[in-house]
């Protein structure tokens, strides 16, 4: 949910950059231009967390697909070959 104290204009970003960057460390800052949303300012840590969550989500979807896959059609690689690939 966006609150009023999270909304700033593009002009605010231009003239209050440091303030908005500090605020973005605590919560997202929503940037508007002429009452239209144009962007969101996040801390780098928040951005990395979102990317990590997305990666986990897509990995879980891949795992679900694999679980449904017919195992007899999968080409299995012997452990000895994997060991060779790692050691090379």
ROTOR-819383 format. One record per atom (N, C-alpha, C, O): residue in one letter; atom name; x, y, z. Coordinates in nm, 4 decimals, padded with zeros to 6 digits. Each point is the difference from the previous one (the first is absolute). Layout:
N
PT|A|CA|X|Y|Z $
...
END
This chain:
88
PT|X|N|00.0838|-00.1181|00.0000 $
PT|X|CA|-00.0838|00.1181|00.0000 $
PT|X|C|00.0885|00.1248|00.0000 $
PT|X|O|00.0951|00.0103|00.0775 $
PT|X|N|-00.1271|00.0811|-00.1629 $
PT|X|CA|00.0749|00.1249|-00.0096 $
PT|X|C|-00.0624|00.1014|00.0959 $
PT|X|O|-00.1211|00.0219|00.0003 $
PT|X|N|00.2074|00.0391|00.0810 $
PT|X|CA|-00.0484|00.1055|00.0890 $
PT|X|C|00.0454|00.1355|-00.0538 $
PT|X|O|00.0928|00.0079|-00.0804 $
PT|X|N|-00.1579|00.0964|00.1248 $
PT|X|CA|00.0286|00.1353|-00.0480 $
PT|X|C|00.1455|00.0400|00.0243 $
PT|X|O|00.0588|00.0713|-00.0813 $
PT|X|N|00.0000|-00.1168|00.1928 $
PT|X|CA|00.1385|00.0396|00.0311 $
PT|X|C|00.1034|-00.0784|-00.0809 $
PT|X|O|00.1201|00.0195|00.0192 $
PT|X|N|-00.1641|-00.1076|-00.1092 $
PT|X|CA|00.0905|-00.0731|-00.0880 $
PT|X|C|00.0012|00.0584|-00.1415 $
PT|X|O|00.0781|-00.0439|-00.0843 $
PT|X|N|-00.1630|00.1411|00.0584 $
PT|X|CA|-00.0157|00.0549|-00.1340 $
PT|X|C|00.0807|00.1285|-00.0148 $
PT|X|O|-00.0107|00.0919|00.0812 $
PT|X|N|00.0915|-00.0879|-00.1864 $
PT|X|CA|00.0812|00.1177|-00.0303 $
PT|X|C|-00.0036|00.0258|-00.1499 $
PT|X|O|-00.0305|-00.0890|-00.0795 $
PT|X|N|00.0620|00.2113|00.0432 $
PT|X|CA|00.0016|00.0361|-00.1420 $
PT|X|C|00.1405|-00.0186|-00.0573 $
PT|X|O|00.0977|-00.0166|00.0731 $
PT|X|N|-00.0913|00.0199|-00.2033 $
PT|X|CA|00.1287|-00.0061|-00.0681 $
PT|X|C|00.0859|00.1203|00.0411 $
PT|X|O|00.1218|-00.0118|00.0132 $
PT|X|N|-00.1850|00.1257|00.0064 $
PT|X|CA|00.0714|00.1195|00.0453 $
PT|X|C|00.0613|-00.0225|00.1379 $
PT|X|O|00.1130|00.0416|00.0257 $
PT|X|N|-00.1883|-00.1080|00.0637 $
PT|X|CA|00.0549|-00.0335|00.1323 $
PT|X|C|00.1247|-00.0854|-00.0149 $
PT|X|O|00.0985|00.0203|00.0711 $
PT|X|N|-00.1024|-00.1148|-00.1625 $
PT|X|CA|00.1154|-00.0864|-00.0220 $
PT|X|C|00.1203|00.0824|-00.0451 $
PT|X|O|00.1129|-00.0255|00.0419 $
PT|X|N|-00.1374|00.1231|-00.1263 $
PT|X|CA|00.1078|00.0839|-00.0511 $
PT|X|C|00.0637|00.0839|00.1111 $
PT|X|O|00.1224|00.0116|00.0065 $
PT|X|N|-00.2042|00.0464|00.0799 $
PT|X|CA|00.0507|00.0937|00.0995 $
PT|X|C|00.0208|-00.0596|00.1397 $
PT|X|O|00.0692|00.0597|00.0824 $
PT|X|N|-00.1272|-00.1744|-00.0554 $
PT|X|CA|00.0108|-00.0630|00.1322 $
PT|X|C|00.0516|-00.1435|-00.0125 $
PT|X|O|-00.0469|-00.0894|00.0703 $
PT|X|N|00.1414|00.0683|-00.1582 $
PT|X|CA|00.0490|-00.1337|-00.0316 $
PT|X|C|00.0476|-00.0751|00.1238 $
PT|X|O|-00.0422|-00.1134|00.0226 $
PT|X|N|00.1287|00.1739|00.0576 $
PT|X|CA|00.0541|-00.0680|00.1184 $
PT|X|C|-00.1107|-00.0381|00.0978 $
PT|X|O|00.0001|-00.1101|00.0550 $
PT|X|N|-00.0940|00.2013|-00.0337 $
PT|X|CA|-00.1114|-00.0263|00.0913 $
PT|X|C|-00.0818|-00.1208|-00.0477 $
PT|X|O|-00.0348|-00.0876|00.0792 $
PT|X|N|00.0051|00.0844|-00.2083 $
PT|X|CA|-00.0804|-00.1103|-00.0531 $
PT|X|C|00.0759|-00.1321|00.0019 $
PT|X|O|-00.0591|-00.1054|00.0232 $
PT|X|N|00.1895|00.1107|-00.0474 $
PT|X|CA|00.0803|-00.1227|00.0088 $
PT|X|C|00.0011|-00.0538|00.1433 $
PT|X|O|-00.0069|-00.1212|00.0209 $
PT|X|N|00.0155|00.2098|00.0763 $
PT|X|CA|-00.0054|-00.0427|00.1406 $
PT|X|C|-00.1363|-00.0590|00.0332 $
PT|X|O|-00.0095|-00.1021|00.0681 $
PT|X|N|-00.0958|00.1670|-00.1168 $
PT|X|CA|-00.1362|-00.0496|00.0245 $
PT|X|C|-00.0207|-00.1372|-00.0650 $
PT|X|O|-00.0690|-00.0858|00.0551 $
PT|X|N|00.1289|00.0664|-00.1716 $
PT|X|CA|-00.0146|-00.1272|-00.0723 $
PT|X|C|00.0660|-00.1160|00.0740 $
PT|X|O|-00.0317|-00.1160|-00.0261 $
PT|X|N|00.1229|00.1462|00.1179 $
PT|X|CA|00.0602|-00.1073|00.0804 $
PT|X|C|-00.1019|-00.0626|00.0935 $
PT|X|O|00.0144|-00.1158|00.0394 $
PT|X|N|-00.1184|00.1924|-00.0033 $
PT|X|CA|-00.1011|-00.0465|00.0956 $
PT|X|C|-00.1256|-00.0529|-00.0678 $
PT|X|O|-00.0614|-00.0959|00.0468 $
PT|X|N|00.0232|00.1606|-00.1595 $
PT|X|CA|-00.1230|-00.0380|-00.0700 $
PT|X|C|00.0079|00.0472|-00.1442 $
PT|X|O|00.0778|00.0900|-00.0313 $
PT|X|N|-00.1572|-00.1493|-00.0569 $
PT|X|CA|00.0018|00.0437|-00.1400 $
PT|X|C|-00.0454|00.1459|-00.0130 $
PT|X|O|-00.0872|00.0460|00.0738 $
PT|X|N|00.1474|00.0248|-00.1679 $
PT|X|CA|-00.0387|00.1371|-00.0313 $
PT|X|C|-00.0609|-00.0025|-00.1402 $
PT|X|O|00.0632|-00.0455|-00.0953 $
PT|X|N|-00.1854|00.0944|00.0840 $
PT|X|CA|-00.0714|-00.0016|-00.1274 $
PT|X|C|00.0154|00.1359|-00.0666 $
PT|X|O|-00.0300|00.1033|00.0598 $
PT|X|N|00.0766|-00.1043|-00.1833 $
PT|X|CA|00.0258|00.1231|-00.0741 $
PT|X|C|-00.1126|00.0257|-00.0991 $
PT|X|O|-00.0338|-00.0854|-00.0819 $
PT|X|N|-00.0230|00.2040|00.0911 $
PT|X|CA|-00.1116|00.0382|-00.0858 $
PT|X|C|00.0392|00.1203|-00.0849 $
PT|X|O|00.0804|00.0837|00.0412 $
PT|X|N|-00.1388|-00.0767|-00.1605 $
PT|X|CA|00.0150|00.1167|-00.0864 $
PT|X|C|-00.1397|00.0390|-00.0463 $
PT|X|O|-00.0665|-00.0750|-00.0715 $
PT|X|N|00.0234|00.1933|00.1133 $
PT|X|CA|-00.1345|00.0493|-00.0336 $
PT|X|C|-00.1075|-00.1005|00.0406 $
PT|X|O|-00.0866|-00.0357|-00.0799 $
PT|X|N|00.0932|-00.0085|00.2025 $
PT|X|CA|-00.0974|-00.0913|00.0617 $
PT|X|C|-00.0032|-00.1394|-00.0630 $
PT|X|O|-00.0958|-00.0751|00.0186 $
PT|X|N|00.2008|00.0414|-00.0931 $
PT|X|CA|00.0082|-00.1313|-00.0629 $
PT|X|C|00.1229|-00.0728|00.0539 $
PT|X|O|00.1101|00.0550|-00.0030 $
PT|X|N|-00.1271|-00.1781|00.0522 $
PT|X|CA|00.1172|-00.0734|00.0498 $
PT|X|C|00.0990|-00.0283|-00.1124 $
PT|X|O|-00.0382|-00.0448|-00.1082 $
PT|X|N|00.1663|00.0715|00.1352 $
PT|X|CA|00.1038|-00.0181|-00.1017 $
PT|X|C|00.1103|-00.0951|00.0441 $
PT|X|O|00.0700|-00.0559|-00.0845 $
PT|X|N|-00.0528|00.0362|00.2155 $
PT|X|CA|00.1064|-00.0887|00.0446 $
PT|X|C|-00.0046|-00.0230|00.1498 $
PT|X|O|-00.0762|00.0628|00.0735 $
PT|X|N|00.1609|-00.1554|-00.0315 $
PT|X|CA|00.0121|-00.0331|00.1421 $
PT|X|C|00.1480|-00.0011|00.0344 $
PT|X|O|00.0813|-00.0585|-00.0716 $
PT|X|N|-00.0480|00.1227|00.1800 $
PT|X|CA|00.1370|00.0053|00.0479 $
PT|X|C|00.0122|-00.0960|00.1180 $
PT|X|O|-00.0697|00.0142|00.1004 $
PT|X|N|00.1602|-00.1131|-00.1142 $
PT|X|CA|00.0219|-00.1000|00.1049 $
PT|X|C|00.1456|00.0044|00.0443 $
PT|X|O|00.0875|00.0447|-00.0741 $
PT|X|N|-00.0632|-00.0913|00.1953 $
PT|X|CA|00.1383|-00.0181|00.0416 $
PT|X|C|00.0573|-00.1175|-00.0787 $
PT|X|O|-00.0742|-00.0850|-00.0492 $
PT|X|N|00.2052|00.0811|00.0380 $
PT|X|CA|00.0644|-00.1091|-00.0717 $
PT|X|C|-00.0305|-00.1333|00.0688 $
PT|X|O|-00.0193|-00.1016|-00.0667 $
PT|X|N|00.0148|00.1023|00.2007 $
PT|X|CA|-00.0281|-00.1226|00.0750 $
PT|X|C|-00.1412|-00.0512|-00.0299 $
PT|X|O|-00.0204|-00.1203|-00.0168 $
PT|X|N|-00.0764|00.2115|00.0103 $
PT|X|CA|-00.1382|-00.0401|-00.0316 $
PT|X|C|-00.0089|-00.0575|-00.1405 $
PT|X|O|-00.0694|-00.0988|-00.0239 $
PT|X|N|00.1405|00.1620|-00.0683 $
PT|X|CA|00.0024|-00.0471|-00.1383 $
PT|X|C|00.0581|-00.1416|-00.0072 $
PT|X|O|-00.0559|-00.0866|-00.0672 $
PT|X|N|00.1676|00.0631|00.1363 $
PT|X|CA|00.0618|-00.1328|00.0004 $
PT|X|C|-00.0928|-00.1032|00.0625 $
PT|X|O|-00.0074|-00.1134|-00.0472 $
PT|X|N|-00.0628|00.1516|00.1523 $
PT|X|CA|-00.0931|-00.0919|00.0668 $
PT|X|C|-00.1130|-00.0398|-00.0954 $
PT|X|O|-00.0385|-00.1168|-00.0059 $
PT|X|N|-00.0138|00.2131|-00.0676 $
PT|X|CA|-00.1070|-00.0285|-00.0963 $
PT|X|C|00.0506|-00.0941|-00.1090 $
PT|X|O|-00.0688|-00.0953|-00.0368 $
PT|X|N|00.1891|00.1218|-00.0148 $
PT|X|CA|00.0567|-00.0883|-00.1023 $
PT|X|C|00.0199|-00.1412|00.0532 $
PT|X|O|-00.0264|-00.0975|-00.0703 $
PT|X|N|00.0727|00.0865|00.1936 $
PT|X|CA|00.0212|-00.1311|00.0610 $
PT|X|C|-00.1326|-00.0754|00.0138 $
PT|X|O|-00.0069|-00.1198|-00.0272 $
PT|X|N|-00.0975|00.1901|00.0694 $
PT|X|CA|-00.1316|-00.0628|00.0140 $
PT|X|C|-00.0538|-00.0452|-00.1348 $
PT|X|O|-00.0593|-00.1074|-00.0107 $
PT|X|N|00.0799|00.1891|-00.0927 $
PT|X|CA|-00.0437|-00.0388|-00.1347 $
PT|X|C|00.0753|-00.1239|-00.0489 $
PT|X|O|-00.0591|-00.0906|-00.0588 $
PT|X|N|00.1890|00.0880|00.0837 $
PT|X|CA|00.0801|-00.1151|-00.0403 $
PT|X|C|-00.0482|-00.1267|00.0702 $
PT|X|O|-00.0128|-00.1052|-00.0627 $
PT|X|N|-00.0139|00.1154|00.1931 $
PT|X|CA|-00.0522|-00.1147|00.0750 $
PT|X|C|-00.1339|-00.0458|-00.0559 $
PT|X|O|-00.0249|-00.1199|-00.0122 $
PT|X|N|-00.0610|00.2154|-00.0219 $
PT|X|CA|-00.1313|-00.0327|-00.0545 $
PT|X|C|00.0128|-00.0753|-00.1322 $
PT|X|O|-00.0641|-00.1033|-00.0191 $
PT|X|N|00.1466|00.1547|-00.0720 $
PT|X|CA|00.0163|-00.0656|-00.1296 $
PT|X|C|00.0687|-00.1357|00.0137 $
PT|X|O|-00.0303|-00.0922|-00.0757 $
PT|X|N|00.1221|00.0790|00.1711 $
PT|X|CA|00.0618|-00.1302|00.0258 $
PT|X|C|-00.1043|-00.1006|00.0483 $
PT|X|O|00.0049|-00.1172|-00.0372 $
PT|X|N|-00.0992|00.1629|00.1200 $
PT|X|CA|-00.1041|-00.0913|00.0492 $
PT|X|C|-00.0912|-00.0453|-00.1137 $
PT|X|O|-00.0455|-00.1144|-00.0014 $
PT|X|N|00.0186|00.2040|-00.0941 $
PT|X|CA|-00.0812|-00.0376|-00.1165 $
PT|X|C|00.0735|-00.1046|-00.0836 $
PT|X|O|-00.0607|-00.0969|-00.0455 $
PT|X|N|00.1908|00.1161|00.0254 $
PT|X|CA|00.0796|-00.0987|-00.0744 $
PT|X|C|-00.0006|-00.1340|00.0721 $
PT|X|O|-00.0105|-00.1050|-00.0634 $
PT|X|N|00.0218|00.1081|00.1952 $
PT|X|CA|00.0004|-00.1244|00.0777 $
PT|X|C|-00.1334|-00.0728|-00.0127 $
PT|X|O|-00.0034|-00.1226|-00.0100 $
PT|X|N|-00.1067|00.1980|00.0104 $
PT|X|CA|-00.1318|-00.0616|-00.0159 $
PT|X|C|-00.0128|-00.0658|-00.1372 $
PT|X|O|-00.0543|-00.1098|-00.0120 $
PT|X|N|00.1043|00.1771|-00.0907 $
PT|X|CA|-00.0041|-00.0582|-00.1349 $
PT|X|C|00.0824|-00.1279|-00.0046 $
PT|X|O|-00.0418|-00.0992|-00.0598 $
PT|X|N|00.1574|00.1016|00.1221 $
PT|X|CA|00.0858|-00.1177|00.0012 $
PT|X|C|-00.0692|-00.1158|00.0712 $
PT|X|O|00.0075|-00.1143|-00.0451 $
PT|X|N|-00.0741|00.1433|00.1553 $
PT|X|CA|-00.0697|-00.1059|00.0743 $
PT|X|C|-00.1080|-00.0671|-00.0849 $
PT|X|O|-00.0258|-00.1194|00.0152 $
PT|X|N|-00.0366|00.1950|-00.1036 $
PT|X|CA|-00.1070|-00.0537|-00.0848 $
PT|X|C|00.0544|-00.0741|-00.1223 $
PT|X|O|-00.0721|-00.0753|-00.0654 $
PT|X|N|00.1989|00.0974|00.0358 $
PT|X|CA|00.0621|-00.0581|-00.1190 $
PT|X|C|00.0131|-00.1520|00.0143 $
PT|X|O|00.0235|-00.0521|00.1090 $
PT|X|N|-00.0391|-00.0167|-00.2210 $
PT|X|CA|00.0154|-00.1455|-00.0025 $
PT|X|C|00.1476|-00.0337|00.0210 $
PT|X|O|00.0841|00.0320|-00.0839 $
PT|X|N|-00.0536|-00.0964|00.1957 $
PT|X|CA|00.1399|-00.0258|00.0380 $
PT|X|C|00.0702|-00.0972|-00.0944 $
PT|X|O|00.1225|00.0039|-00.0122 $
PT|X|N|-00.1970|-00.0899|-00.0537 $
PT|X|CA|00.0635|-00.0963|-00.0903 $
PT|X|C|00.0546|00.0683|-00.1260 $
PT|X|O|00.0842|-00.0567|-00.0697 $
PT|X|N|-00.1317|00.1774|00.0409 $
PT|X|CA|00.0457|00.0725|-00.1185 $
PT|X|C|00.1184|00.0923|00.0298 $
PT|X|O|00.0545|00.0625|-00.0909 $
PT|X|N|-00.0154|-00.0541|00.2162 $
PT|X|CA|00.1099|00.0886|00.0392 $
PT|X|C|00.1327|-00.0707|-00.0205 $
PT|X|O|00.0157|-00.1158|00.0387 $
PT|X|N|00.0807|00.1855|-00.1000 $
PT|X|CA|00.1331|-00.0566|-00.0191 $
PT|X|C|00.0804|00.0257|00.1276 $
PT|X|O|00.0300|00.1144|00.0340 $
PT|X|N|00.0037|-00.2213|00.0350 $
PT|X|CA|00.0744|00.0112|00.1249 $
PT|X|C|00.1496|-00.0012|-00.0280 $
PT|X|O|00.0480|-00.0734|-00.0863 $
PT|X|N|00.0251|00.1565|00.1612 $
PT|X|CA|00.1451|00.0067|-00.0141 $
PT|X|C|00.0617|-00.0718|00.1196 $
PT|X|O|-00.0318|00.0316|00.1146 $
PT|X|N|00.1196|-00.1277|-00.1407 $
PT|X|CA|00.0638|-00.0726|00.1106 $
PT|X|C|00.0831|00.0946|00.0877 $
PT|X|O|00.0560|00.0983|-00.0486 $
PT|X|N|-00.0493|-00.1291|00.1761 $
PT|X|CA|00.0732|00.0825|00.0960 $
PT|X|C|00.1467|00.0128|-00.0394 $
PT|X|O|00.0608|00.1054|00.0187 $
PT|X|N|-00.0042|-00.2125|-00.0731 $
PT|X|CA|00.1427|00.0056|-00.0407 $
PT|X|C|00.0230|00.1086|-00.1064 $
PT|X|O|00.1037|00.0662|00.0017 $
PT|X|N|-00.1994|-00.0470|-00.0944 $
PT|X|CA|00.0131|00.1051|-00.1014 $
PT|X|C|-00.0120|00.1377|00.0633 $
PT|X|O|00.0728|00.0922|-00.0368 $
PT|X|N|-00.1637|-00.0783|00.1313 $
PT|X|CA|-00.0153|00.1278|00.0697 $
PT|X|C|00.1276|00.0354|00.0746 $
PT|X|O|00.0439|00.1150|-00.0007 $
PT|X|N|00.0154|-00.2154|00.0651 $
PT|X|CA|00.1235|00.0203|00.0750 $
PT|X|C|00.1116|00.0477|-00.0938 $
PT|X|O|00.0780|00.0886|00.0349 $
PT|X|N|-00.0716|-00.1488|-00.1543 $
PT|X|CA|00.0998|00.0415|-00.0994 $
PT|X|C|-00.0218|00.1454|-00.0431 $
PT|X|O|00.0958|00.0762|-00.0132 $
PT|X|N|-00.2208|-00.0385|-00.0085 $
PT|X|CA|-00.0314|00.1358|-00.0433 $
PT|X|C|00.0399|00.1012|00.1070 $
PT|X|O|00.0496|00.1080|-00.0320 $
PT|X|N|-00.0706|-00.1416|00.1560 $
PT|X|CA|00.0357|00.0896|00.1110 $
PT|X|C|00.1495|00.0141|00.0145 $
PT|X|O|00.0501|00.1097|00.0246 $
PT|X|N|00.0222|-00.2199|-00.0396 $
PT|X|CA|00.1449|00.0009|00.0200 $
PT|X|C|00.0781|00.0561|-00.1174 $
PT|X|O|00.1164|00.0363|00.0166 $
PT|X|N|-00.1755|-00.0280|-00.1333 $
PT|X|CA|00.0716|00.0529|-00.1176 $
PT|X|C|00.0200|00.1484|00.0055 $
PT|X|O|00.0584|00.0579|-00.0916 $
END
